């Protein structure tokens, strides 16, 4: 079995665990993850003394968008609601502008 499939097999055996902790604890862990340039699950693994990825594989922000959301965004940006790539680009631009303005404040 090649190495990729071996890793896939190991990943299938992993169990995702969710923790109900206070908003303050979540905020502290997420902030520590940001400060360490880690994603929250890797920060939790670090806190617990478990092996973790030193850098996120794909550092990114995610949001779930329904078809209605694409319609709203298309109208906002003056785009066709079926042109989801163009909408994603405009959303990314807006998020970057927000971050830039927020960092200057």
N, CA, C and O of each residue as an XYZ file, in Angstrom:
420
protein
N       0.858     -1.179      0.000
C       0.000      0.000      0.000
C       0.904      1.242      0.000
O       1.816      1.351      0.820
N       0.642      2.175     -0.926
C       1.518      3.341     -0.985
C       1.283      4.257      0.217
O       0.299      4.121      0.944
N       2.209      5.186      0.403
C       2.193      6.044      1.595
C       0.919      6.886      1.685
O       0.370      7.076      2.770
N       0.454      7.388      0.542
C      -0.756      8.225      0.550
C      -1.950      7.443      1.081
O      -2.697      7.940      1.924
N      -2.127      6.228      0.592
C      -3.270      5.432      1.033
C      -3.128      5.033      2.495
O      -4.124      4.912      3.208
N      -1.905      4.829      2.938
C      -1.683      4.513      4.349
C      -2.133      5.683      5.221
O      -2.769      5.482      6.256
N      -1.801      6.916      4.797
C      -2.225      8.103      5.549
C      -3.741      8.251      5.508
O      -4.356      8.622      6.507
N      -4.345      7.964      4.358
C      -5.805      8.021      4.240
C      -6.446      7.028      5.208
O      -7.435      7.342      5.871
N      -5.879      5.846      5.281
C      -6.402      4.813      6.173
C      -6.312      5.276      7.628
O      -7.234      5.059      8.414
N      -5.192      5.917      7.980
C      -5.034      6.436      9.335
C      -6.038      7.550      9.606
O      -6.599      7.628     10.699
N      -6.267      8.413      8.619
C      -7.202      9.523      8.791
C      -8.614      9.007      9.018
O      -9.371      9.584      9.798
N      -8.968      7.935      8.348
C     -10.301      7.363      8.516
C     -10.502      6.892      9.948
O     -11.616      6.943     10.469
N      -9.443      6.439     10.579
C      -9.536      5.939     11.949
C      -9.614      7.062     12.978
O      -9.962      6.812     14.132
N      -9.298      8.294     12.584
C      -9.331      9.420     13.518
C     -10.775      9.733     13.892
O     -11.692      9.547     13.091
N     -10.960     10.205     15.108
C     -12.280     10.564     15.607
C     -12.268     12.047     15.948
O     -11.417     12.509     16.707
N     -13.208     12.783     15.389
C     -13.299     14.202     15.713
C     -14.018     14.353     17.041
O     -15.061     13.739     17.270
N     -13.455     15.171     17.911
C     -14.021     15.390     19.232
C     -14.340     16.872     19.370
O     -13.502     17.721     19.067
N     -15.541     17.182     19.825
C     -15.947     18.571     20.046
C     -16.001     18.828     21.543
O     -16.378     17.955     22.326
N     -15.622     20.031     21.924
C     -15.608     20.400     23.334
C     -16.522     21.591     23.556
O     -16.455     22.579     22.824
N     -17.370     21.498     24.558
C     -18.198     22.631     24.954
C     -17.448     23.380     26.045
O     -17.428     22.965     27.204
N     -16.837     24.484     25.656
C     -16.106     25.309     26.613
C     -16.647     26.728     26.520
O     -17.378     27.064     25.588
N     -16.293     27.535     27.467
C     -16.806     28.903     27.508
C     -16.333     29.710     26.301
O     -15.354     29.363     25.641
N     -17.044     30.774     26.040
C     -16.659     31.677     24.950
C     -15.272     32.250     25.211
O     -14.493     32.451     24.278
N     -14.963     32.512     26.474
C     -13.652     33.059     26.817
C     -12.544     32.056     26.508
O     -11.489     32.426     25.995
N     -12.790     30.782     26.824
C     -11.795     29.745     26.539
C     -11.609     29.590     25.033
O     -10.483     29.464     24.552
N     -12.713     29.600     24.295
C     -12.614     29.504     22.837
C     -11.824     30.676     22.269
O     -10.960     30.504     21.410
N     -12.135     31.862     22.761
C     -11.449     33.062     22.276
C      -9.948     32.981     22.571
O      -9.126     33.321     21.720
N      -9.596     32.531     23.775
C      -8.184     32.429     24.160
C      -7.448     31.418     23.282
O      -6.323     31.668     22.851
N      -8.083     30.287     23.022
C      -7.447     29.251     22.193
C      -7.321     29.725     20.752
O      -6.282     29.532     20.120
N      -8.373     30.345     20.234
C      -8.315     30.850     18.861
C      -7.278     31.957     18.727
O      -6.570     32.021     17.722
N      -7.179     32.829     19.728
C      -6.181     33.902     19.679
C      -4.775     33.321     19.751
O      -3.875     33.770     19.042
N      -4.587     32.320     20.611
C      -3.274     31.671     20.694
C      -2.924     31.016     19.359
O      -1.772     31.053     18.927
N      -3.918     30.420     18.713
C      -3.686     29.805     17.401
C      -3.262     30.864     16.392
O      -2.312     30.660     15.636
N      -3.960     31.990     16.377
C      -3.584     33.075     15.468
C      -2.175     33.571     15.763
O      -1.372     33.770     14.851
N      -1.887     33.768     17.038
C      -0.565     34.262     17.434
C       0.545     33.285     17.060
O       1.674     33.693     16.788
N       0.218     31.991     17.049
C       1.203     30.954     16.718
C       1.161     30.558     15.246
O       1.899     29.673     14.814
N       0.292     31.218     14.480
C       0.108     30.890     13.064
C      -0.295     29.429     12.880
O       0.195     28.737     11.988
N      -1.194     28.986     13.739
C      -1.734     27.627     13.674
C      -3.239     27.707     13.489
O      -3.848     28.751     13.722
N      -3.834     26.602     13.070
C      -5.289     26.560     13.073
C      -5.728     26.071     14.459
O      -4.936     25.443     15.162
N      -6.967     26.346     14.861
C      -7.396     25.975     16.218
C      -7.208     24.495     16.565
O      -6.766     24.200     17.676
N      -7.523     23.546     15.666
C      -7.283     22.148     16.046
C      -5.807     21.854     16.346
O      -5.500     21.101     17.270
N      -4.902     22.444     15.568
C      -3.481     22.226     15.852
C      -3.069     22.910     17.149
O      -2.213     22.399     17.870
N      -3.665     24.056     17.455
C      -3.375     24.720     18.731
C      -3.827     23.834     19.892
O      -3.125     23.716     20.896
N      -4.987     23.220     19.756
C      -5.477     22.311     20.801
C      -4.521     21.133     20.954
O      -4.188     20.743     22.072
N      -4.078     20.564     19.828
C      -3.126     19.450     19.890
C      -1.834     19.899     20.574
O      -1.252     19.149     21.358
N      -1.387     21.118     20.278
C      -0.175     21.659     20.908
C      -0.375     21.778     22.417
O       0.488     21.375     23.195
N      -1.511     22.331     22.825
C      -1.817     22.490     24.256
C      -1.808     21.139     24.958
O      -1.326     21.015     26.084
N      -2.349     20.123     24.277
C      -2.448     18.785     24.869
C      -1.150     17.986     24.776
O      -1.071     16.866     25.281
N      -0.136     18.559     24.132
C       1.138     17.858     24.007
C       1.123     16.770     22.951
O       1.931     15.842     22.998
N       0.201     16.880     21.995
C       0.109     15.907     20.908
C       0.862     16.425     19.684
O       1.076     17.631     19.558
N       1.261     15.537     18.793
C       1.903     16.005     17.560
C       0.921     16.879     16.770
O      -0.286     16.637     16.771
N       1.461     17.891     16.102
C       0.612     18.788     15.314
C       1.411     19.349     14.152
O       2.642     19.332     14.157
N       0.691     19.843     13.161
C       1.345     20.502     12.030
C       1.875     21.842     12.510
O       1.146     22.622     13.123
N       3.124     22.104     12.236
C       3.723     23.364     12.690
C       3.120     24.560     11.965
O       3.043     25.654     12.526
N       2.701     24.363     10.752
C       2.046     25.416      9.969
C       0.778     24.826      9.370
O       0.760     23.657      8.982
N      -0.275     25.618      9.291
C      -1.485     25.095      8.645
C      -1.181     24.703      7.204
O      -0.438     25.388      6.502
N      -1.762     23.599      6.782
C      -1.547     23.136      5.420
C      -2.126     24.147      4.441
O      -1.478     24.506      3.458
N      -3.331     24.602      4.703
C      -3.980     25.595      3.853
C      -4.635     26.646      4.734
O      -5.828     26.560      5.023
N      -3.858     27.640      5.163
C      -4.486     28.663      6.001
C      -5.528     29.420      5.189
O      -5.209     30.043      4.176
N      -6.754     29.361      5.636
C      -7.830     30.010      4.898
C      -9.003     30.278      5.818
O      -9.140     29.681      6.886
N      -9.828     31.176      5.377
C     -11.088     31.447      6.055
C     -12.184     30.749      5.269
O     -12.119     30.666      4.042
N     -13.173     30.256      5.962
C     -14.271     29.591      5.271
C     -15.603     30.162      5.729
O     -15.748     30.627      6.859
N     -16.552     30.116      4.839
C     -17.928     30.477      5.146
C     -18.811     29.651      4.216
O     -18.459     29.425      3.059
N     -19.940     29.208      4.717
C     -20.885     28.462      3.883
C     -21.847     29.444      3.240
O     -22.482     30.248      3.922
N     -21.946     29.372      1.929
C     -22.844     30.259      1.197
C     -23.905     29.436      0.483
O     -23.596     28.499     -0.252
N     -25.156     29.802      0.712
C     -26.277     29.160      0.023
C     -26.507     29.885     -1.296
O     -25.942     30.952     -1.535
N     -27.327     29.307     -2.136
C     -27.608     29.944     -3.425
C     -28.195     31.340     -3.221
O     -27.923     32.252     -4.002
N     -29.002     31.505     -2.168
C     -29.565     32.832     -1.876
C     -28.464     33.831     -1.537
O     -28.545     35.007     -1.892
N     -27.435     33.350     -0.845
C     -26.310     34.224     -0.500
C     -25.584     34.684     -1.761
O     -25.205     35.850     -1.881
N     -25.394     33.753     -2.702
C     -24.747     34.127     -3.958
C     -25.587     35.153     -4.710
O     -25.047     36.052     -5.355
N     -26.904     35.017     -4.625
C     -27.777     35.987     -5.288
C     -27.627     37.371     -4.653
O     -27.542     38.377     -5.358
N     -27.594     37.415     -3.333
C     -27.425     38.692     -2.624
C     -26.079     39.317     -2.969
O     -25.993     40.510     -3.257
N     -25.027     38.496     -2.938
C     -23.687     39.008     -3.238
C     -23.566     39.436     -4.698
O     -22.924     40.441     -5.004
N     -24.178     38.678     -5.589
C     -24.142     39.048     -7.009
C     -24.784     40.414     -7.207
O     -24.265     41.250     -7.947
N     -25.907     40.636     -6.550
C     -26.579     41.933     -6.658
C     -25.695     43.031     -6.060
O     -25.565     44.113     -6.633
N     -25.101     42.748     -4.925
C     -24.229     43.720     -4.259
C     -23.067     44.134     -5.156
O     -22.712     45.311     -5.223
N     -22.476     43.154     -5.847
C     -21.295     43.415     -6.664
C     -21.621     43.672     -8.135
O     -20.720     43.931     -8.932
N     -22.889     43.604     -8.495
C     -23.272     43.811     -9.889
C     -22.797     42.692    -10.795
O     -22.362     42.934    -11.921
N     -22.882     41.461    -10.300
C     -22.423     40.295    -11.054
C     -23.572     39.323    -11.292
O     -24.633     39.434    -10.677
N     -23.348     38.381    -12.181
C     -24.303     37.295    -12.425
C     -24.203     36.314    -11.256
O     -23.102     35.916    -10.877
N     -25.328     35.928    -10.691
C     -25.306     35.032     -9.525
C     -24.746     33.652     -9.856
O     -24.362     32.910     -8.952
N     -24.694     33.301    -11.130
C     -24.110     32.014    -11.529
C     -22.588     32.076    -11.645
O     -21.930     31.040    -11.736
N     -22.033     33.275    -11.642
C     -20.578     33.431    -11.759
C     -19.955     33.398    -10.359
O     -19.476     34.409     -9.846
N     -19.976     32.212     -9.767
C     -19.522     32.074     -8.386
C     -18.038     32.377     -8.216
O     -17.628     32.849     -7.156
N     -17.234     32.120     -9.229
C     -15.808     32.442     -9.116
C     -15.596     33.946     -9.000
O     -14.800     34.403     -8.179
N     -16.306     34.713     -9.818
C     -16.182     36.172     -9.748
C     -16.679     36.681     -8.398
O     -16.099     37.600     -7.821
N     -17.748     36.081     -7.903
C     -18.279     36.475     -6.592
C     -17.254     36.164     -5.509
O     -17.022     36.984     -4.621
N     -16.640     34.988     -5.575
C     -15.609     34.622     -4.588
C     -14.449     35.617     -4.621
O     -13.935     36.014     -3.576
N     -14.048     36.011     -5.813
C     -12.956     36.984     -5.931
C     -13.328     38.307     -5.275
O     -12.518     38.907     -4.569
N     -14.551     38.756     -5.511
C     -14.991     40.023     -4.924
C     -15.100     39.914     -3.404
O     -14.763     40.854     -2.684
N     -15.571     38.767     -2.921
C     -15.646     38.547     -1.473
C     -14.239     38.575     -0.881
O     -14.013     39.208      0.150
N     -13.300     37.895     -1.522
C     -11.919     37.884     -1.035
C     -11.360     39.304     -1.000
O     -10.695     39.687     -0.037
N     -11.628     40.085     -2.046
C     -11.173     41.479     -2.072
C     -11.774     42.268     -0.914
O     -11.082     43.039     -0.249
N     -13.066     42.069     -0.682
C     -13.732     42.794      0.401
C     -13.149     42.404      1.761
O     -12.954     43.257      2.626
N     -12.876     41.121      1.943
C     -12.288     40.671      3.207
C     -10.886     41.241      3.401
O     -10.516     41.624      4.511
N     -10.110     41.298      2.324
C      -8.768     41.879      2.417
C      -8.833     43.365      2.751
O      -8.039     43.858      3.552
N      -9.774     44.079      2.142
C      -9.946     45.502      2.454
C     -10.359     45.681      3.912
O      -9.868     46.576      4.602
N     -11.257     44.828      4.369
C     -11.686     44.887      5.774
C     -10.489     44.676      6.699
O     -10.287     45.429      7.652
N      -9.705     43.652      6.406
C      -8.555     43.335      7.259
C      -7.547     44.478      7.253
O      -6.987     44.825      8.293
N      -7.320     45.053      6.093
C      -6.374     46.159      5.985
C      -6.849     47.361      6.800
O      -6.069     47.966      7.535
N      -8.120     47.700      6.668
C      -8.672     48.828      7.421
C      -8.695     48.525      8.913
O      -8.443     49.405      9.736
N      -8.997     47.283      9.255
C      -9.085     46.881     10.658
C      -7.707     46.910     11.323
O      -7.587     47.265     12.495
N      -6.676     46.539     10.578
C      -5.314     46.539     11.122
C      -4.786     47.946     11.338
O      -3.932     48.163     12.198
N      -5.285     48.909     10.564
C      -4.842     50.297     10.703
C      -5.516     50.992     11.873
O      -5.006     51.983     12.395
N      -6.664     50.466     12.281
C      -7.442     51.111     13.352
C      -6.805     50.924     14.705
O      -7.333     51.405     15.708
